[in-house]
Amino acid sequence: MRLFLLAGALGLGLAVLSGCHLLSSPSPAVIESGDREAEARLRRALEQELGRTPVDLGPSDPSRLSVITVLPVPPGPLEDRSLVLPSVFRLQIRGGICGLLREQTGVFIPLSDLRCEVVPQ
């Protein structure tokens, strides 16, 4: 009887833990519309993450698309070509926190001062 109760408690515990894991899965997000300063805050976060200023964003619009590209530093006057690729980030909401996922490293950068909304499917 005790073994049966222990197995039931263990099964219930695993079900609860797996349910919490499913609830906290990341969701693609965009910057909340109507937030005028959001892009400036986003740029500051990207500058801090990449360790350079200014950053030149690619053609994506973070209020409409969750993928953000940061263009590499342009080649200098003595370079005729560059093999450097853009840095790609994804706006996500994880556990109610808006942030950026850096694709090259898999690092999630929480942005507490940025308001995001889930991308409608």
Backbone hydrogen bonds, N-H to C=O, Kabsch-Sander energy under -0.5 kcal/mol:
donor,donor_aa,acceptor,acceptor_aa,energy
5,L,1,M,-2.1
6,L,2,R,-2.7
7,A,3,L,-2.5
8,G,4,F,-2.1
9,A,5,L,-2.5
10,L,6,L,-2.5
11,G,7,A,-2.5
12,L,8,G,-2.4
13,G,9,A,-2.4
14,L,10,L,-2.4
15,A,11,G,-2.1
16,V,12,L,-2.2
17,L,13,G,-2.5
18,S,14,L,-2.5
19,G,15,A,-1.9
20,C,16,V,-2.3
21,H,17,L,-2.0
22,L,18,S,-2.0
23,L,19,G,-2.0
24,S,20,C,-1.4
25,S,22,L,-1.1
27,S,93,I,-1.8
29,A,91,L,-2.1
30,V,117,E,-2.3
31,I,62,P,-2.8
32,E,115,R,-2.6
35,D,32,E,-1.3
36,R,34,G,-1.0
38,A,35,D,-0.9
41,R,37,E,-2.2
42,L,38,A,-2.5
43,R,39,E,-2.6
44,R,40,A,-2.2
45,A,41,R,-2.0
46,L,42,L,-2.2
47,E,43,R,-2.8
48,Q,44,R,-2.2
49,E,45,A,-2.3
50,L,46,L,-2.7
51,G,47,E,-1.5
52,R,47,E,-1.2
56,D,71,L,-0.5
57,L,55,V,-0.7
58,G,69,T,-3.2
64,R,61,D,-2.4
65,L,61,D,-2.8
68,I,89,F,-3.1
70,V,87,S,-2.8
71,L,56,D,-3.1
71,L,69,T,-0.6
79,E,76,G,-1.5
87,S,70,V,-2.4
89,F,68,I,-3.2
90,R,101,L,-1.9
91,L,66,S,-3.0
92,Q,99,G,-2.8
93,I,27,S,-2.2
94,R,92,Q,-0.5
94,R,97,I,-2.6
97,I,94,R,-1.7
99,G,92,Q,-2.4
100,L,109,I,-2.3
101,L,90,R,-2.6
102,R,100,L,-0.6
102,R,107,V,-2.7
103,E,88,V,-2.3
103,E,101,L,-0.7
105,T,102,R,-0.5
106,G,102,R,-3.1
107,V,102,R,-0.5
109,I,100,L,-3.5
109,I,107,V,-0.5
111,L,98,C,-3.1
112,S,110,P,-0.6
114,L,111,L,-1.5
116,C,114,L,-0.5
117,E,30,V,-2.4
119,V,28,P,-2.5
